[in-house]
Amino acid sequence: MTEGSGVQTLRRDAPIPEDDARTDAGTAEWAELSSRAEPATLARFDRPRTDDRTTLAVFADPHLSTDKEGTWKAYHRTEQRLRAAVADANDRDVDGVILAGDLTEDGRPEDFDGVADALADLNAPFVAVPGNHDVPKSFDDHDTPPVSEFADRFAPDEFPYRQRLGGVDVLGLNSASSPDGELDATHDGAISENQLAWLESTLPETDTALVVSHHNPPGLESHLAENHYAPHPPVGDSSAFVDALAGHDALHLSGHVHLPAAISGDVRGLVCPALSSFPQAYVLAEVGPEGTTLRMVPVADPAGVTEAHDLARTHSDRSADIAEMVERQLADLPLADER
């Protein structure tokens, strides 16, 4: 737990395969994720609740690239994975889809076009928030569209927004833009003061809210070995963000870190797994009178899961760290259970 934040993340007590023991049996364990009869339960929360049963799909970190290959994000599979998630959400007849940021590899106009083309096949309405890879950065070698254009294409309004999907209010925040409009570091993010004020005034108006931002609350970095990288920095001024969410029945959803992690305590939430990297999955959120259940739905076949796992384990120290953390999380489900 991060002192004073009420945030708990990343149970680390489950055994995982050793780095030098990735046998065929070990990779088969992760490949099996894609062939389960029912999606694995990531978390069950007592709140939020709604009498109007609502099922939503949450896509995090598609990182769609129309021309790149490789890396631990498997860029050559990203369009295929997003389209598979769209098709699966349609098959499940979801009431809506939420995209939790990093829709594109790095904000290139052609990649946004690819995302829009894939989402055009959805049978349900969708809303999105931008990730740090979707917004202009000071070091871009291409013209990244401004956040206002992102909102026009992928959100119901400018940020922040409130959108009803089924029996749920989705409160969308832009955590990816810096005050001057351009990021100086790829992974930065913060919730602006005006968005925090809006959140504090809006949350009391709804008792069934999903609050969505790309960046996660604090605490993840404390769970890595000293000689490894932290996955990503948390949202800036995170204590103010936690304070704004605390005391409400809302559920917070984020992406950014490319691993599933439960948040409990003063704030309920889930850091969602990534579509692009291992385990290549989206989250199915089921909200009803008994509370909210969050399930993980893989979108790759066994060969695809194995490929993504091996790419993450071998690409870099950071990707290997994150793959190890994903393994630990998936070995001990559900990550949180209030029921």
Summary of the structure (lengths in Angstrom):
residues: 339
radius of gyration: 18.2
end to end distance: 21.1
largest distance: 53.2
contacts: 1256
relative contact order: 0.23
helix: 30%
strand: 22%
